[in-house]
Amino acid sequence: MSAKRFSPFNGVLVIDKPADITSHDVVDVVRRKLRMRQVGHAGTLDPLATGVLVILLGSATKLFNKFSSCDKAYTATMTLGLITDTADIRGKVLQQKPWPHIHADQIESVFKQFIGEIDQVPPMVSALKHNGKRLYQLAREGVEVKREARKVKIYSLSLLHVQPPNVQFALECSKGTYVRKIAEDAGNLLGCGACISQIHRTKVGRFDVSQAVKLENFSEKDILSANLIDVDR
């Protein structure tokens, strides 16, 4: 008697990504659990980051461009006075500057300068490619290359809580926006420097974190039919 062939699933999983693993690690977990190869993600989250990660299964992988183009929302924390080579708390500290003179009204004033369409230079730790190689791979080798600024759109950037030197904020933005660059650039404008210390993606397009399932708990019943999904915002 021949072994029963396993039929792959087609659809979307909305995973609440935990910290300290890559987006590709999440894909590997899903592949093993569902016993299928045709699995991908639509929009990378750094190992530092948590929250909504859209996983595409089977024929739904063809929707990658649509999902990756969706607007995003985040809550994040930046740490004042700390400048690192990766613009996040895990990078090599390049400089420390005094921050106690910075107040909430100054931060709010700086945040207002980011609203609308802005030019943002991708960080060296991004997944963009240069001559066929990922920027983060070059960064690990100690190589830095010139990056062209790209247009991104910031719909809202609001201060949530200040517990010096940590500043929590909420961000709604277009695809291609780097949260760590928002923190780094805001720190530069404040004059004290800053780096990101926490990122939580709360929304991708129509998918909210309240709809996401924990990586360790997902099952077949959590798969959404791609035919029933309105990808557009």
FENSULVEN-V589547 format. One record per residue. N is the residue number from 1. RES is the residue in one small letter. D_LAST is the distance of its C-alpha to the last C-alpha in Angstrom with 2 decimals. Layout:
N_RES_D_LAST ; N_RES_D_LAST
This chain:
1_m_49.08 ; 2_s_46.09 ; 3_a_43.28 ; 4_k_40.24 ; 5_r_37.38 ; 6_f_34.14 ; 7_s_31.10 ; 8_p_27.91 ; 9_f_24.75 ; 10_n_21.63 ; 11_g_18.30 ; 12_v_16.23 ; 13_l_17.65 ; 14_v_15.89 ; 15_i_18.76 ; 16_d_19.71 ; 17_k_21.47 ; 18_p_24.82 ; 19_a_26.42 ; 20_d_29.02 ; 21_i_27.75 ; 22_t_25.73 ; 23_s_22.55 ; 24_h_24.96 ; 25_d_27.19 ; 26_v_24.47 ; 27_v_24.19 ; 28_d_27.99 ; 29_v_28.14 ; 30_v_25.78 ; 31_r_27.86 ; 32_r_31.06 ; 33_k_30.07 ; 34_l_28.66 ; 35_r_31.29 ; 36_m_29.17 ; 37_r_28.60 ; 38_q_25.40 ; 39_v_23.06 ; 40_g_20.75 ; 41_h_18.13 ; 42_a_14.86 ; 43_g_15.33 ; 44_t_18.71 ; 45_l_19.74 ; 46_d_23.23 ; 47_p_26.03 ; 48_l_26.10 ; 49_a_22.51 ; 50_t_21.41 ; 51_g_18.34 ; 52_v_15.29 ; 53_l_16.09 ; 54_v_14.45 ; 55_i_17.48 ; 56_l_17.59 ; 57_l_20.69 ; 58_g_22.76 ; 59_s_21.24 ; 60_a_17.68 ; 61_t_18.61 ; 62_k_18.09 ; 63_l_14.30 ; 64_f_14.82 ; 65_n_13.66 ; 66_k_10.23 ; 67_f_9.79 ; 68_s_11.70 ; 69_s_9.60 ; 70_c_6.59 ; 71_d_7.10 ; 72_k_9.78 ; 73_a_12.00 ; 74_y_15.73 ; 75_t_19.03 ; 76_a_21.95 ; 77_t_25.62 ; 78_m_27.63 ; 79_t_31.40 ; 80_l_33.35 ; 81_g_36.43 ; 82_l_35.66 ; 83_i_34.95 ; 84_t_34.52 ; 85_d_34.29 ; 86_t_30.88 ; 87_a_29.45 ; 88_d_29.28 ; 89_i_31.92 ; 90_r_33.03 ; 91_g_34.08 ; 92_k_37.56 ; 93_v_38.44 ; 94_l_39.32 ; 95_q_40.08 ; 96_q_40.27 ; 97_k_40.34 ; 98_p_41.22 ; 99_w_38.40 ; 100_p_40.16 ; 101_h_40.18 ; 102_i_36.37 ; 103_h_35.13 ; 104_a_31.84 ; 105_d_32.02 ; 106_q_32.38 ; 107_i_29.32 ; 108_e_27.22 ; 109_s_28.69 ; 110_v_27.77 ; 111_f_24.17 ; 112_k_23.79 ; 113_q_24.75 ; 114_f_21.60 ; 115_i_19.16 ; 116_g_17.64 ; 117_e_17.98 ; 118_i_20.59 ; 119_d_22.60 ; 120_q_22.60 ; 121_v_25.20 ; 122_p_24.13 ; 123_p_26.50 ; 124_m_29.21 ; 125_v_27.96 ; 126_s_24.70 ; 127_a_24.23 ; 128_l_24.32 ; 129_k_27.33 ; 130_h_30.43 ; 131_n_32.94 ; 132_g_31.55 ; 133_k_31.63 ; 134_r_28.97 ; 135_l_29.33 ; 136_y_29.77 ; 137_q_32.61 ; 138_l_34.29 ; 139_a_33.91 ; 140_r_35.72 ; 141_e_38.49 ; 142_g_38.80 ; 143_v_37.57 ; 144_e_35.43 ; 145_v_34.17 ; 146_k_32.83 ; 147_r_29.05 ; 148_e_27.49 ; 149_a_25.10 ; 150_r_21.51 ; 151_k_19.12 ; 152_v_16.28 ; 153_k_14.48 ; 154_i_15.07 ; 155_y_13.26 ; 156_s_15.70 ; 157_l_18.68 ; 158_s_20.89 ; 159_l_24.13 ; 160_l_24.40 ; 161_h_27.93 ; 162_v_30.84 ; 163_q_33.54 ; 164_p_35.30 ; 165_p_34.92 ; 166_n_31.52 ; 167_v_28.58 ; 168_q_25.46 ; 169_f_22.27 ; 170_a_18.56 ; 171_l_16.07 ; 172_e_12.44 ; 173_c_11.99 ; 174_s_10.77 ; 175_k_11.79 ; 176_g_15.59 ; 177_t_16.43 ; 178_y_19.52 ; 179_v_20.09 ; 180_r_23.80 ; 181_k_24.09 ; 182_i_22.73 ; 183_a_25.50 ; 184_e_28.09 ; 185_d_27.51 ; 186_a_27.52 ; 187_g_30.74 ; 188_n_32.27 ; 189_l_31.62 ; 190_l_33.15 ; 191_g_36.12 ; 192_c_36.37 ; 193_g_33.97 ; 194_a_31.44 ; 195_c_29.78 ; 196_i_27.00 ; 197_s_28.42 ; 198_q_25.50 ; 199_i_21.77 ; 200_h_19.56 ; 201_r_15.91 ; 202_t_14.39 ; 203_k_10.73 ; 204_v_8.81 ; 205_g_5.08 ; 206_r_5.92 ; 207_f_9.47 ; 208_d_11.82 ; 209_v_15.31 ; 210_s_16.89 ; 211_q_15.82 ; 212_a_17.31 ; 213_v_20.88 ; 214_k_23.69 ; 215_l_24.78 ; 216_e_28.27 ; 217_n_27.33 ; 218_f_24.86 ; 219_s_26.22 ; 220_e_25.58 ; 221_k_24.41 ; 222_d_21.32 ; 223_i_20.06 ; 224_l_17.11 ; 225_s_17.43 ; 226_a_15.12 ; 227_n_15.89 ; 228_l_14.37 ; 229_i_10.94 ; 230_d_7.88 ; 231_v_6.51 ; 232_d_3.76 ; 233_r_0.00
